[in-house]
Amino acid sequence: MNDRQQQMIQFEKYWYPLGGGSSKQIIEEFGLSDRDFFTELNRIVDADPPEALSAAELRRMREVIRRRLWMAR
Protein backbone atom coordinates (compact mmCIF):
# COMPACT_ATOMS: atom_id res chain seq x y z
CA MET A 1 0.00 0.00 0.00
CA ASN A 2 1.46 3.36 -1.00
CA ASP A 3 1.42 6.56 1.09
CA ARG A 4 -1.67 8.01 -0.59
CA GLN A 5 -3.62 4.79 -0.05
CA GLN A 6 -2.55 4.74 3.60
CA GLN A 7 -3.72 8.36 3.96
CA MET A 8 -7.08 7.42 2.46
CA ILE A 9 -7.46 4.55 4.93
CA GLN A 10 -6.48 6.78 7.87
CA PHE A 11 -8.95 9.45 6.74
CA GLU A 12 -11.78 6.94 6.48
CA LYS A 13 -10.85 5.20 9.75
CA TYR A 14 -11.54 8.51 11.45
CA TRP A 15 -14.70 9.36 9.48
CA TYR A 16 -16.51 6.05 8.83
CA PRO A 17 -18.26 6.03 12.24
CA LEU A 18 -19.84 9.32 11.16
CA GLY A 19 -20.83 8.13 7.70
CA GLY A 20 -17.58 9.04 5.93
CA GLY A 21 -15.89 12.37 5.36
CA SER A 22 -17.75 15.22 3.72
CA SER A 23 -17.48 15.79 -0.01
CA LYS A 24 -15.67 19.06 0.69
CA GLN A 25 -13.09 17.38 2.93
CA ILE A 26 -12.49 14.61 0.40
CA ILE A 27 -11.93 17.12 -2.41
CA GLU A 28 -9.65 19.29 -0.24
CA GLU A 29 -7.63 16.36 1.09
CA PHE A 30 -7.39 14.14 -1.99
CA GLY A 31 -8.65 16.13 -4.98
CA LEU A 32 -11.20 13.41 -5.71
CA SER A 33 -14.96 13.29 -6.08
CA ASP A 34 -16.88 11.14 -3.60
CA ARG A 35 -17.37 8.50 -6.26
CA ASP A 36 -13.66 8.33 -7.14
CA PHE A 37 -12.56 8.39 -3.50
CA PHE A 38 -14.91 5.62 -2.37
CA THR A 39 -14.27 3.54 -5.49
CA GLU A 40 -10.54 3.60 -4.76
CA LEU A 41 -11.10 3.05 -1.05
CA ASN A 42 -13.30 0.04 -1.81
CA ARG A 43 -10.54 -1.41 -3.99
CA ILE A 44 -7.93 -0.84 -1.27
CA VAL A 45 -10.06 -2.39 1.49
CA ASP A 46 -10.82 -5.44 -0.67
CA ALA A 47 -7.19 -5.95 -1.67
CA ASP A 48 -5.49 -5.14 1.65
CA PRO A 49 -7.91 -4.75 4.59
CA PRO A 50 -6.50 -2.58 7.41
CA GLU A 51 -5.19 -4.89 10.13
CA ALA A 52 -5.87 -2.28 12.82
CA LEU A 53 -9.62 -2.70 12.37
CA SER A 54 -11.63 -5.48 13.97
CA ALA A 55 -13.93 -7.57 11.77
CA ALA A 56 -16.92 -5.53 13.00
CA GLU A 57 -15.17 -2.21 12.27
CA LEU A 58 -14.15 -3.38 8.81
CA ARG A 59 -17.71 -4.52 8.11
CA ARG A 60 -19.04 -1.11 9.17
CA MET A 61 -16.44 0.70 7.03
CA ARG A 62 -17.47 -1.40 4.02
CA GLU A 63 -21.13 -0.53 4.67
CA VAL A 64 -20.27 3.17 4.65
CA ILE A 65 -18.25 2.76 1.44
CA ARG A 66 -21.12 0.95 -0.29
CA ARG A 67 -23.66 3.54 0.84
CA ARG A 68 -21.50 6.46 -0.27
CA LEU A 69 -20.94 4.81 -3.66
CA TRP A 70 -24.69 4.32 -4.03
CA MET A 71 -25.29 7.97 -3.12
CA ALA A 72 -22.66 9.14 -5.63
CA ARG A 73 -24.32 7.45 -8.63
C-alpha positions in Angstrom: 0.0 0.0 0.0 1.5 3.4 -1.0 1.4 6.6 1.1 -1.7 8.0 -0.6 -3.6 4.8 0.0 -2.6 4.7 3.6 -3.7 8.4 4.0 -7.1 7.4 2.5 -7.5 4.5 4.9 -6.5 6.8 7.9 -8.9 9.4 6.7 -11.8 6.9 6.5 -10.9 5.2 9.8 -11.5 8.5 11.4 -14.7 9.4 9.5 -16.5 6.1 8.8 -18.3 6.0 12.2 -19.8 9.3 11.2 -20.8 8.1 7.7 -17.6 9.0 5.9 -15.9 12.4 5.4 -17.7 15.2 3.7 -17.5 15.8 0.0 -15.7 19.1 0.7 -13.1 17.4 2.9 -12.5 14.6 0.4 -11.9 17.1 -2.4 -9.6 19.3 -0.2 -7.6 16.4 1.1 -7.4 14.1 -2.0 -8.7 16.1 -5.0 -11.2 13.4 -5.7 -15.0 13.3 -6.1 -16.9 11.1 -3.6 -17.4 8.5 -6.3 -13.7 8.3 -7.1 -12.6 8.4 -3.5 -14.9 5.6 -2.4 -14.3 3.5 -5.5 -10.5 3.6 -4.8 -11.1 3.1 -1.0 -13.3 0.0 -1.8 -10.5 -1.4 -4.0 -7.9 -0.8 -1.3 -10.1 -2.4 1.5 -10.8 -5.4 -0.7 -7.2 -6.0 -1.7 -5.5 -5.1 1.6 -7.9 -4.7 4.6 -6.5 -2.6 7.4 -5.2 -4.9 10.1 -5.9 -2.3 12.8 -9.6 -2.7 12.4 -11.6 -5.5 14.0 -13.9 -7.6 11.8 -16.9 -5.5 13.0 -15.2 -2.2 12.3 -14.2 -3.4 8.8 -17.7 -4.5 8.1 -19.0 -1.1 9.2 -16.4 0.7 7.0 -17.5 -1.4 4.0 -21.1 -0.5 4.7 -20.3 3.2 4.7 -18.2 2.8 1.4 -21.1 0.9 -0.3 -23.7 3.5 0.8 -21.5 6.5 -0.3 -20.9 4.8 -3.7 -24.7 4.3 -4.0 -25.3 8.0 -3.1 -22.7 9.1 -5.6 -24.3 7.4 -8.6 
